[in-house]
Amino acid sequence: MARAGVPAGACAVAGYPALPVIKLLILDVDGVLTGGELTYDERGCLTKTFHVQDGGAIRSWQKAGGRVAIISGRTSAAVAERARELQIDLVAQGVGDKLPVFEKFCREAGVSAAEASFVGDDLLDIPPMRRCGYPIAVANAVPAVKREARYVTERRGGAGAIGEVVRRLLRHNATRDKCC
C-alpha cells in the first residue's frame, strides 16, 4: 500500500515504496507514550506514567537531528510537562481530527509527509498514519491501526515502544542509501 508523496524505489518492503530519510517523529500519547490506562488520584485529577527509556530514546532521536511532535486527543498538564522536559515544541492536545495538525506540524518542521513517521494505537490515529511516510503501531494498538502500519512494535505503549521505534528509524535513516 503506497503512501502519498513517497518516491518509488527498489527497496520496497511489504508493498510499500522505499522511503526518504525520516526527519519528524509524531507521537500519540495515551496508549503510545503511556500504557493507555486512565488513572485518577484521590482529588479526581488524571495522572500519566511515562517510560524513562522512551524519554532517552527521544533525546537520542533529537541528538541525531530528528524532530519530535506530540498530537493527543486528550489535554493534560502532565503531557505539557513531559514535552517541556524533552524539549518537544510541536505539541497539540485536545485534538479531535489529527490530520490537519499532522499537516501543520510537517509544514512547521519543514518536512514532507513522506519524511514523517506517526506512531499510534487507536482509530483517531489512522488518518495521519495513512498520510505519513512511515506509519507505526504499538503492540497494544487496535487491529485496524495495526493494519495501517508499516511496522508494529514488539513492546507496548508506555513500556519502551518508542525506544524500539527510534532504534528502528535511526537504523532506517543510516542504511537507506545502502539498501540497494
N, C-alpha and C positions, 0 to 999 in steps of 0.2 A: 504494500500500500504506500504509494508515493506521497510525500508531503509537499505542499505548495512552496515553491521557491527553492527547493533543494535541487542542486545541479545533479544531473545523471552522472554516473561514473562506474568504473569497472569493479569497485569494491562494494557492491551492493550486498546487503545482508538481509536474509529472510524477506525478500520482496521490497526492501527499502533501497533507494538510491544511496550512493556514497554521500557523506556529509562534509561540509566545511568544518573548520575548527569551531568548537562550541565556545562562545565568549560570555554568554549570560545564562546563569542558572537561576530559574524561577521556582520557588518552593511554595506549596500549600503549607498550612500549619497543622491543623487538627488531623491526626492520622498520618502525618508525614514527619513534621518536626517533633510532634508529640505522639503518644500512643493512641490518641483519639478519644480517650476517656474524658468525660467532663466531671471534674472533681470540685465540689463546693466546700468552703470552710464553714465554721460554725456561724459566721456572720452572713452566709449566703454568697460570698464572693467566689468567683470562679478562679481556680488555680491551675497552672500548667507546669508540666515537668518536661525539661529538655535534656537530651543526652549530651554529655560532655564531649564524646567522640565526634558527634555531628558538628559541634562548635569548632573543634580543632580542624576538622576536615574543611569547613567553610573558610577558616583562616588560611589553610593550605591553598584552596582554590583562589582566594584573593591574592595571596603571595605570588601565585603563578600568573597573575594578570587577569583573572576572571572576575566578573561582576556577579553579584547575588541580589535577588529581589524576592520579596515575600508578597503573596496575594492570599488573603484569608477571607473566608465568608463570615467569620465572627470578628468582634472587636474585643481586644484585651490589652490591658496595661502591661501584662507580662510579656506579650509579643513585642510591644514597643520597646520595652527594656532590653529584651534579648537582642533585638535588631540593633539597638544602640550599642550594646556590649560588643557586638560583632561588626560594627561599623557598616551595617547594611542601610543604605539611604533610600533605596527604592522599596517602599513599604505601603501597601494598601490593605486596609482592614474594613470589615463590614461590606464586602463586595458580593453582590448577587450574581452579576454577569462578569465573569473573569476575563473574557476575551478582549473587550475594549481596554482593560487595564494592562493585559499582556502586551497588546499592540503599543500602548503608550510607553510602557517600560522599555520595549525594544527600541523605540524612537529615542527615548531619553538616553539609553545606553549606546546609541549609535550602531546598533546591530540589526541584521535582517532576522526575520522569524526563523530562518534556517540555521542561524548561528545561536539559537536559544534552545535550552532544554527546559522542559517543565516537568516537575515531579508532583504526582497527585495520587489520590486514593479514592475519591468519591465522584459522583456524577457531575457536580459543578466544575470539575477539573477537565472534563472531556473536551470542551471547545478549545481551550488553549493547547491541550495535548495534540489535537488534530492540526493545529496551526504551526506548532513549533517544529524544529528540525529533529529533535531527539526526545520523544516522549518517554517518560519513565514512570512506572507504577511501583509503589512499595508492596511488599509481600502481603500486607493486610488489606490491599485495595479490593474494592468490589469487582466482580468478574467483568463487568462492562469496561471498567478502566483498564484492567489488565489486557483486554483485547485490543485496546488502542495503543498500548505501549510497545516500543521497540525493545525495551528491556524491563524485566520485573526483578526487583531486588530479592535477595535471599533473606535479608533482615527486615523486620517490621519497622514501620514508622515509629519514631521515638526510641528505637533500640539500636541505633547506629546505621540505619539505612542510608542516611545522607553521606556518611563516611564511605560506604560502598559506592554510592553514586559518584562522588568526587573522584575516588580512585579510578573508576571506570572512565569517566570523562577525561581525566588527565592522561590516562593511557591512550584513549582515542585521539586526543589532540597531539600527543607525542608521536604516534605511529601513523596518523592519517596519510601522510605523504609517502610512507614506506610500505603501505599495504599492497601496492600494485607494482 
